[in-house]
C-alpha cells in the first residue's frame, strides 16, 4: 500500500489569500449553528446571497480535484477506448486509449479530439465512411435527446492498409437535468479473430474429447505407446461410415486416412471401368490409405464401405507428419501392411483355385472377425462382386451353407449360426489370412 502524499506547503502569499477567503466566507454565514459547522469542517459549501450560487470551500475543492484525478486515472487504466460527450455532443473527456487511437488514425474512423464536436465529425466524415458515420450521428442524437438509453453499431474504417471494423457503443448519462453520453469503442476485427481462434480451439478440444470418450477399438492405434497415441489423438476426427459409401476411387487423391472401429471397408480392383473384384478387406485391425506411407498420394483401388459403423480419420498431411516422427506408428503400419499384402495374394490364389462355397465361408469369417455382430447385410450382387462369380454361384453357395445350418440368409441379411462349423467349411486360405490375436467379435 502506497503511503499518503505529504501535505502541501503554501507560500506566505497563498496563506494570506486563503485566510482572506475564509474571512469572507464567514461573513456569508449568518447563523451561529452554521458558523460552528463551518469552523468544524462539517460543511463543504456556502450560499452567496448576492449571486445565489454555491461556493465550494477549499477543502471541498481539493477533494473534488482529487476525485476527478481518480476518475481520470480509472478511465486511462481501461483497455478500451472511451470518451465523454456533453449535451451538445462536444468531447469533454477522453482516456489514454482513445487519445492513442486519435493520434494513430489522424481523425479517421471518428477519431474525435477533446474539444471537438462528435456530431460535426460524423457530418464531415470522408465519403467511404459517410454511411456509417450518419448512422452513428443519428444514434447519438437519439441518446442525447433521451429517446434511447443505448445505441450500438459496427463501424468500418477504410484505409490503404485494409479495412478495420470496430464497434461503437453510446450510453446516455443523466447529469444536472441534461443527458450526456459515454462513447466506447472496441475492435470488432480483433474480437472476431479471437473468437475464431477460441472456437477453433473449442472444436478441436471437442473432437479430441469425442475420440477419447469412444476409446479406440482400432488395433493399429491401440498398439501405439500412450504418449504417442495422445499426440496422434489431436489429429483424429470421429466419423460415421455408411454401407455403400465410397472413400476412394482408383487414381483419386487420398485426402484422408481411415482407422475403422466397428466398420468394414472392401478394397476393390475395378476392371474395364465397371466390374469390381475384392482384393482386400480392412476393419479394426488396420487402416485405409496405408499407401500414403510409401509416398504415393493416389489410391490404386476403390475403397467401399461394406459394413456400416464408426471410424476415426486423419488428414493425409497430418498422417504423413505423424508417420515420419513416430517409430511406433511406423512399426504398427508396416506390420499391418505386411498382413494386408498376404491377404491380397492369398485372396488372388483362393479365387483361382477354390470352390465358391469354401470361398464364401472364408469371406464370411473374415467379415465376422472385423464386425461387432454376427449379423450383416449383403446382397447377392455385392457378394458376387466380392468373390468374382455370377449371382447364381452365390445363390448356390449360400444355399448350401444354409442347409448345413451354418448361416441364415434371407433378403440380403446374413446371420452366422455356427462359427466353428463355418470354419470347417472354409478353404485352407482362411488359416493364412485370419487375424491372429484378434478375438472373435461378440
C-alpha positions in Angstrom: 0.0 0.0 0.0 1.4 3.4 -1.0 1.9 6.0 1.8 -0.3 9.1 1.6 1.3 12.1 -0.1 2.9 14.7 2.2 0.7 17.8 3.0 1.1 20.7 0.6 3.1 23.7 2.0 1.5 27.0 1.0 3.6 30.1 0.3 3.0 33.2 2.6 1.0 34.9 -0.1 -1.2 31.8 -0.6 -1.7 31.6 3.1 -2.8 35.2 3.3 -5.2 34.7 0.3 -6.7 31.6 2.0 -7.2 33.4 5.3 -8.9 36.3 3.5 -11.2 33.8 1.6 -12.2 32.2 4.9 -13.0 35.5 6.5 -15.2 36.4 3.5 -17.0 33.1 3.8 -17.6 33.6 7.5 -19.4 36.9 6.7 -21.8 34.9 4.4 -22.7 32.6 7.3 -25.3 34.3 9.5 -26.4 31.6 12.0 -24.4 30.5 15.0 -25.1 26.8 14.3 -23.9 27.2 10.7 -20.8 29.0 11.8 -19.9 26.3 14.3 -20.4 23.7 11.5 -18.2 25.8 9.2 -15.4 26.0 11.8 -15.7 22.3 12.5 -15.3 21.5 8.8 -18.7 19.8 8.6 -19.9 21.7 5.5 -18.4 21.8 2.0 -20.1 24.9 0.5 -22.0 28.1 1.5 -24.6 30.1 -0.5 -23.6 33.6 -1.7 -26.9 35.6 -1.2 -25.7 38.3 -3.7 -25.4 35.8 -6.6 -27.5 32.9 -5.4 -24.6 30.5 -6.2 -22.9 27.9 -4.0 -19.3 28.4 -3.2 -17.1 25.4 -2.5 -14.7 25.6 0.4 -11.0 25.0 -0.2 -11.1 21.5 1.3 -14.0 20.5 -0.8 -12.3 21.9 -3.9 -9.2 19.9 -3.2 -11.3 16.7 -2.6 -13.2 17.4 -5.9 -9.9 17.7 -7.8 -8.7 14.5 -6.2 -11.9 12.7 -7.2 -11.5 14.0 -10.8 -7.9 12.8 -10.9 -9.0 9.4 -9.6 -11.8 9.1 -12.2 -9.4 10.1 -15.0 -6.8 7.5 -13.8 -9.5 4.9 -13.8 -10.5 5.8 -17.4 -6.9 5.7 -18.5 -6.5 2.2 -17.0 -9.3 0.8 -19.1 -8.0 -1.2 -22.2 -10.9 0.0 -24.3 -11.3 3.5 -25.9 -13.6 5.8 -24.0 -14.8 9.4 -24.4 -17.4 11.6 -22.7 -19.6 14.0 -24.6 -21.7 16.9 -23.2 -25.3 17.5 -24.0 -24.3 19.3 -27.3 -22.1 16.3 -28.4 -18.8 18.0 -27.6 -16.0 15.8 -26.4 -15.1 16.8 -22.8 -13.0 13.9 -21.7 -11.1 11.0 -23.3 -9.0 8.2 -21.9 -5.5 7.3 -22.9 -6.6 4.5 -25.3 -8.9 6.9 -27.1 -6.2 9.6 -27.5 -3.8 6.9 -28.9 -6.4 6.0 -31.5 -6.9 9.6 -32.5 -3.1 10.1 -32.9 -2.6 6.8 -34.8 -5.5 7.4 -37.3 -5.3 11.2 -37.7 -9.0 11.7 -37.2 -10.2 8.8 -39.4 -12.7 6.4 -38.0 -14.4 9.1 -35.9 -11.2 9.8 -34.0 -12.5 12.9 -32.3 -10.3 15.0 -30.1 -11.2 16.7 -26.8 -13.0 20.0 -27.5 -14.3 18.9 -30.9 -17.9 18.1 -31.6 -18.7 14.5 -32.3 -21.8 15.3 -34.4 -19.8 17.6 -36.6 -17.1 14.9 -37.0 -19.8 12.5 -38.2 -21.0 15.1 -40.7 -17.5 15.8 -42.0 -16.5 12.1 -42.3 -14.9 11.0 -45.6 -17.0 9.5 -48.4 -16.1 5.9 -47.7 -17.1 6.3 -44.0 -20.1 8.5 -44.5 -22.9 5.9 -44.4 -21.6 4.5 -41.1 -21.0 8.0 -39.7 -24.5 9.1 -40.4 -25.9 6.1 -38.6 -23.7 6.9 -35.6 -24.8 10.6 -35.6 -28.5 9.5 -35.7 -27.9 7.2 -32.8 -26.1 9.8 -30.8 -28.9 12.4 -31.3 -31.4 9.8 -30.0 -29.3 9.2 -26.9 -28.8 12.9 -26.2 -32.5 13.5 -26.7 -33.4 10.8 -24.2 -35.2 8.8 -26.9 -33.0 5.8 -26.2 -30.5 4.9 -23.5 -28.2 2.8 -25.6 -27.0 2.7 -29.2 -24.6 0.3 -30.8 -23.3 -0.2 -34.3 -20.3 -1.7 -36.1 -18.2 1.0 -37.9 -15.8 0.3 -40.8 -12.8 2.5 -41.3 -11.3 2.2 -44.7 -7.6 2.7 -45.2 -4.9 1.7 -47.8 -3.7 -0.9 -45.3 -7.1 -2.6 -45.2 -10.5 -2.1 -43.7 -10.8 -2.1 -39.9 -14.1 -2.9 -38.2 -14.9 -1.7 -34.7 -17.9 -1.4 -32.5 -19.2 1.9 -31.2 -21.5 1.9 -28.2 -23.1 5.1 -27.0 -24.7 5.2 -23.5 -26.8 8.1 -22.1 -25.7 9.6 -18.7 -28.1 11.9 -16.8 -26.2 15.0 -15.5 -27.8 18.0 -13.8 -31.0 17.6 -15.8 -29.2 17.1 -19.1 -28.2 13.9 -20.9 -24.5 13.5 -21.6 -23.1 10.5 -23.5 -20.4 7.9 -22.9 -18.8 6.5 -26.1 -16.8 3.3 -26.1 -15.1 1.7 -29.0 -13.6 -1.8 -29.4 -12.1 -3.6 -32.4 -14.5 -6.0 -34.0 -11.8 -7.4 -36.2 -9.7 -8.4 -33.2 -12.7 -9.8 -31.4 -13.6 -11.9 -34.5 -10.0 -13.2 -34.7 -10.0 -14.0 -31.0 -13.4 -15.7 -31.3 -12.4 -17.7 -34.3 -9.3 -18.9 -32.5 -11.3 -19.7 -29.4 -14.0 -21.5 -31.4 -11.3 -23.4 -33.3 -9.7 -24.4 -30.0 -13.1 -25.5 -28.7 -13.9 -27.5 -31.8 -10.5 -29.2 -31.6 -11.0 -30.0 -27.9 -14.5 -31.3 -28.6 -13.2 -33.5 -31.4 -10.4 -34.9 -29.2 -12.9 -35.5 -26.3 -15.3 -37.3 -28.7 -12.5 -39.6 -29.8 -11.2 -40.1 -26.3 -14.7 -40.9 -24.9 -15.3 -43.5 -27.5 -11.9 -45.0 -26.8 -10.4 -46.9 -29.8 -11.1 -50.4 -30.8 -8.8 -49.9 -33.8 -5.9 -52.2 -33.1 -3.3 -50.3 -35.1 -3.9 -47.2 -33.0 -4.2 -49.2 -29.8 -0.7 -50.6 -30.4 0.9 -47.1 -30.0 2.5 -46.2 -26.7 0.3 -43.9 -24.6 2.4 -40.7 -25.2 2.4 -41.2 -28.9 -1.3 -42.1 -29.0 -2.1 -38.9 -27.1 -0.2 -36.9 -29.7 -1.9 -38.6 -32.6 -5.3 -38.2 -30.9 -5.4 -34.4 -31.6 -5.4 -35.1 -35.3 -8.2 -37.7 -35.3 -11.8 -37.0 -36.2 -14.6 -39.4 -35.4 -16.7 -40.2 -38.5 -19.7 -42.5 -39.4 -19.1 -44.8 -42.4 -22.3 -45.9 -44.2 -22.8 -49.1 -46.2 -22.1 -48.4 -49.9 -20.1 -45.2 -49.3 -17.0 -44.8 -51.5 -14.0 -43.5 -49.7 -11.6 -43.5 -52.7 -11.8 -44.3 -56.4 -8.8 -45.6 -58.4 -6.5 -42.8 -59.4 -8.1 -40.4 -56.9 -6.1 -38.4 -54.4 -6.3 -39.7 -50.9 -7.2 -36.7 -48.7 -7.8 -38.7 -45.5 -6.8 -42.0 -44.0 -9.3 -44.0 -42.0 -9.0 -46.2 -38.9 -12.1 -48.4 -38.7 -13.5 -49.3 -35.3 -16.7 -51.3 -35.9 -17.0 -50.6 -39.7 -15.7 -52.6 -42.6 -14.1 -51.4 -45.9 -13.6 -53.5 -49.0 -10.7 -52.8 -51.4 -11.8 -53.4 -54.9 -9.9 -53.7 -58.2 -12.0 -52.2 -60.9 -11.9 -54.0 -64.3 -12.9 -52.4 -67.6 -14.3 -49.4 -65.7 -17.3 -51.1 -64.1 -16.7 -54.6 -62.9 -15.0 -54.9 -59.5 -13.3 -57.7 -57.6 -12.4 -57.6 -54.0 -8.7 -57.9 -53.3 -8.6 -56.9 -49.6 -10.7 -56.3 -46.5 -9.9 -53.8 -43.8 -11.5 -53.4 -40.4 -10.5 -52.6 -36.9 -7.1 -54.3 -37.4 -5.7 -51.6 -39.6 -6.3 -48.5 -41.7 -7.4 -47.5 -45.2 -5.0 -45.4 -47.1 -1.7 -47.1 -46.0 -0.2 -46.4 -49.4 0.5 -42.9 -48.3 3.3 -44.2 -46.1 5.0 -45.2 -49.4 4.9 -41.7 -50.6 2.1 -42.4 -53.1 -0.9 -40.0 -52.8 -3.4 -41.7 -55.2 -5.4 -44.8 -54.5 -4.9 -47.9 -56.7 -8.3 -49.3 -55.6 -11.9 -48.4 -54.9 -12.4 -48.3 -51.1 -16.0 -49.2 -50.5 -17.7 -49.3 -47.1 -19.1 -52.8 -46.8 -20.2 -52.7 -43.1 -21.7 -49.5 -41.6 -20.1 -48.3 -38.4 -17.7 -45.9 -36.8 -14.1 -44.9 -37.6 -11.7 -42.1 -37.0 -9.9 -40.3 -39.7 -6.9 -38.0 -40.2 -5.9 -35.7 -43.0 -3.2 -37.1 -45.3 -0.9 -34.3 -44.4 -1.2 -34.8 -40.7 -0.8 -38.6 -41.1 2.5 -38.2 -43.0 3.7 -35.8 -40.3 2.9 -38.3 -37.6 4.2 -41.2 -39.6 7.6 -39.5 -40.0 8.0 -38.6 -36.4 6.7 -41.8 -34.8 8.8 -45.1 -35.0 5.9 -46.9 -33.1 3.4 -45.8 -35.8 5.8 -46.9 -38.5 6.2 -50.4 -36.9 2.5 -50.8 -36.5 1.7 -49.7 -40.0 4.4 -51.9 -41.6 3.1 -54.9 -39.6 -0.4 -54.2 -40.9 0.7 -53.6 -44.5 2.6 -57.0 -44.4 -0.6 -58.7 -43.3 -2.7 -56.9 -45.9 -0.3 -57.9 -48.7 -0.5 -61.5 -47.5 -4.3 -61.2 -47.6 -4.3 -59.8 -51.1 -2.0 -62.6 -52.5 -3.9 -65.3 -50.7 -7.2 -64.0 -51.9 -6.0 -64.0 -55.5 -4.9 -67.6 -55.2 -8.2 -68.6 -53.5 -10.3 -67.0 -56.2 -8.5 -69.1 -58.8 -8.3 -72.5 -57.2 -11.1 -73.0 -54.6 -14.8 -73.6 -55.0 -17.3 -70.9 -54.4 -18.8 -72.4 -51.3 -15.5 -72.7 -49.4 -14.5 -69.1 -50.6 -17.8 -67.7 -49.3 -17.3 -69.4 -45.9 -13.8 -67.9 -45.8 -15.1 -64.5 -46.7 -17.9 -64.6 -44.2 -15.5 -65.5 -41.4 -13.1 -62.6 -42.4 -16.1 -60.2 -42.2 -17.2 -61.7 -38.9 -13.8 -61.0 -37.3 -14.0 -57.3 -38.1 -17.6 -56.6 -37.1 -19.1 -56.5 -33.6 -22.0 -58.7 -34.6 -22.6 -62.0 -36.5 -25.3 -60.4 -38.5 -24.7 -58.2 -41.5 -26.4 -57.1 -44.7 -25.0 -58.2 -48.1 -26.8 -58.5 -51.4 -26.3 -61.3 -54.0 -24.9 -58.7 -56.4 -22.4 -57.4 -53.8 -21.3 -60.9 -52.8 -20.9 -61.8 -56.5 -18.5 -58.8 -57.0 -16.6 -59.7 -53.8 -16.0 -63.3 -54.9 -15.7 -62.6 -58.7 -18.5 -65.0 -59.6 -22.0 -64.8 -61.1 -25.0 -64.2 -58.9 -26.2 -67.8 -59.5 -23.0 -69.1 -58.0 -23.5 -67.0 -54.8 -27.1 -68.2 -54.5 -26.0 -71.8 -54.8 -23.1 -71.5 -52.3 -25.2 -69.6 -49.7 -28.0 -72.1 -50.1 -25.5 -75.0 -49.3 -24.2 -73.2 -46.2 -27.8 -72.5 -45.1 -28.9 -76.2 -45.5 -26.0 -77.1 -43.2 -27.4 -74.7 -40.7 -24.1 -72.7 -40.7 -25.8 -69.4 -41.7 -29.2 -67.9 -42.2 -29.5 -65.9 -45.4 -32.7 -64.0 -46.3 -33.1 -60.9 -48.5 -29.5 -59.9 -48.2 -29.4 -60.4 -44.4 -26.8 -62.9 -43.3 -26.6 -64.4 -39.7 -23.8 -66.7 -38.8 -25.3 -69.6 -36.7 -22.3 -71.9 -36.3 -18.9 -70.3 -36.5 -16.9 -73.4 -35.8 -18.9 -75.3 -38.5 -18.3 -72.4 -40.9 -14.5 -72.6 -40.2 -14.6 -76.3 -41.1 -16.4 -75.5 -44.3 -13.9 -72.7 -45.3 -10.9 -73.4 -47.5 -7.4 -73.6 -46.1 -6.8 -70.0 -47.1 -8.7 -68.8 -44.0 -5.9 -70.1 -41.8 -3.4 -67.8 -43.6 -5.5 -64.6 -43.6 -7.1 -65.0 -40.2 -6.2 -62.0 -37.9 -4.1 -63.7 -35.3 -4.6 -62.3 -31.8 -7.9 -60.6 -32.6 -10.5 -62.2 -30.5 -13.8 -63.2 -32.1 -16.3 -60.4 -32.1 -19.3 -60.8 -29.8 
